[in-house]
Amino acid sequence: MEKELNNKISDLMEVDTSVLVNNKILDEIEAWDSVTMLGLVVVLSDYLGEPVNPGEVGQFETFGDIVLFINKKKPNNCIILSCISSKNY
């Protein structure tokens, strides 16, 4: 499931999964705009099984912020996103 989530986020942002490292600044991703942000709200809501506040997602500055948000919502999961990305955080 986690790899699938990583793929969904990379598809949404129109980047290769290798670009999604914790220190990647979202504003540096060409596709990062309000539409992509709302898409991320949907992807995260589906993954977490609960509504995600668009205001929270709007505060994300880096990919690491997304990872921290997911880990905060699912604290007993070391999701693959953080494991893949931790080397660059």
C-alpha positions as a Markdown table, in Angstrom:
| # | Residue | x | y | z |
|---|---|---|---|---|
| 1 | Met | 0.0 | 0.0 | 0.0 |
| 2 | Glu | 2.8 | 2.4 | 0.8 |
| 3 | Lys | 4.5 | 2.0 | -2.5 |
| 4 | Glu | 1.2 | 2.5 | -4.2 |
| 5 | Leu | 0.7 | 5.8 | -2.2 |
| 6 | Asn | 4.2 | 6.9 | -3.2 |
| 7 | Asn | 3.3 | 6.2 | -6.8 |
| 8 | Lys | 0.0 | 8.1 | -6.6 |
| 9 | Ile | 1.7 | 11.1 | -5.1 |
| 10 | Ser | 4.5 | 11.1 | -7.8 |
| 11 | Asp | 1.9 | 10.7 | -10.5 |
| 12 | Leu | -0.1 | 13.5 | -9.1 |
| 13 | Met | 2.9 | 15.8 | -9.0 |
| 14 | Glu | 4.1 | 14.5 | -12.4 |
| 15 | Val | 7.6 | 13.6 | -11.1 |
| 16 | Asp | 9.5 | 10.4 | -10.8 |
| 17 | Thr | 9.4 | 8.8 | -7.3 |
| 18 | Ser | 13.1 | 9.4 | -7.0 |
| 19 | Val | 12.4 | 13.2 | -6.8 |
| 20 | Leu | 10.2 | 12.7 | -3.7 |
| 21 | Val | 12.8 | 13.1 | -1.0 |
| 22 | Asn | 12.1 | 14.7 | 2.4 |
| 23 | Asn | 14.0 | 17.9 | 1.6 |
| 24 | Lys | 12.3 | 18.4 | -1.8 |
| 25 | Ile | 10.6 | 21.8 | -1.7 |
| 26 | Leu | 7.1 | 21.4 | -3.1 |
| 27 | Asp | 7.2 | 24.9 | -4.8 |
| 28 | Glu | 10.1 | 23.6 | -6.9 |
| 29 | Ile | 7.8 | 21.0 | -8.4 |
| 30 | Glu | 6.4 | 22.4 | -11.6 |
| 31 | Ala | 3.0 | 20.7 | -11.1 |
| 32 | Trp | 2.6 | 21.9 | -7.5 |
| 33 | Asp | -0.4 | 24.2 | -7.6 |
| 34 | Ser | -3.8 | 24.5 | -6.0 |
| 35 | Val | -5.3 | 21.8 | -8.1 |
| 36 | Thr | -2.4 | 19.4 | -7.2 |
| 37 | Met | -2.8 | 20.4 | -3.6 |
| 38 | Leu | -6.5 | 19.4 | -3.7 |
| 39 | Gly | -5.6 | 16.2 | -5.4 |
| 40 | Leu | -3.2 | 15.5 | -2.6 |
| 41 | Val | -6.0 | 16.1 | -0.1 |
| 42 | Val | -8.0 | 13.4 | -1.9 |
| 43 | Val | -5.1 | 10.9 | -2.1 |
| 44 | Leu | -4.2 | 11.4 | 1.6 |
| 45 | Ser | -7.9 | 11.2 | 2.7 |
| 46 | Asp | -8.3 | 7.9 | 0.8 |
| 47 | Tyr | -5.1 | 6.5 | 2.3 |
| 48 | Leu | -5.8 | 7.6 | 5.8 |
| 49 | Gly | -9.5 | 6.7 | 5.7 |
| 50 | Glu | -10.5 | 10.0 | 7.1 |
| 51 | Pro | -11.0 | 13.6 | 5.8 |
| 52 | Val | -7.9 | 15.7 | 5.5 |
| 53 | Asn | -8.1 | 19.4 | 6.0 |
| 54 | Pro | -7.0 | 21.3 | 2.8 |
| 55 | Gly | -5.6 | 24.0 | 5.1 |
| 56 | Glu | -3.2 | 21.5 | 6.6 |
| 57 | Val | -2.0 | 20.4 | 3.2 |
| 58 | Gly | -1.7 | 24.0 | 2.1 |
| 59 | Gln | 0.9 | 24.5 | 4.9 |
| 60 | Phe | 3.2 | 21.7 | 3.5 |
| 61 | Glu | 6.5 | 23.2 | 2.3 |
| 62 | Thr | 8.5 | 20.0 | 1.6 |
| 63 | Phe | 7.8 | 16.4 | 0.8 |
| 64 | Gly | 9.0 | 15.7 | 4.3 |
| 65 | Asp | 6.1 | 17.6 | 5.6 |
| 66 | Ile | 3.8 | 15.2 | 3.8 |
| 67 | Val | 5.7 | 12.2 | 5.3 |
| 68 | Leu | 5.5 | 13.7 | 8.8 |
| 69 | Phe | 1.8 | 14.4 | 8.4 |
| 70 | Ile | 1.1 | 10.8 | 7.4 |
| 71 | Asn | 3.3 | 9.4 | 10.2 |
| 72 | Lys | 1.5 | 11.6 | 12.7 |
| 73 | Lys | -1.9 | 10.3 | 11.5 |
| 74 | Lys | -0.7 | 6.7 | 11.4 |
| 75 | Pro | 2.0 | 6.6 | 14.2 |
| 76 | Asn | 2.3 | 2.9 | 14.3 |
| 77 | Asn | 3.3 | 2.7 | 10.7 |
| 78 | Cys | 6.9 | 3.3 | 9.4 |
| 79 | Ile | 5.5 | 4.1 | 6.0 |
| 80 | Ile | 7.7 | 3.4 | 3.0 |
| 81 | Leu | 7.7 | 7.1 | 2.1 |
| 82 | Ser | 9.7 | 8.0 | 5.1 |
| 83 | Cys | 12.0 | 5.0 | 4.7 |
| 84 | Ile | 12.7 | 5.9 | 1.0 |
| 85 | Ser | 13.1 | 9.5 | 1.8 |
| 86 | Ser | 15.0 | 9.5 | 5.1 |
| 87 | Lys | 18.4 | 9.5 | 3.5 |
| 88 | Asn | 17.8 | 13.0 | 2.2 |
| 89 | Tyr | 16.1 | 14.7 | 5.2 |
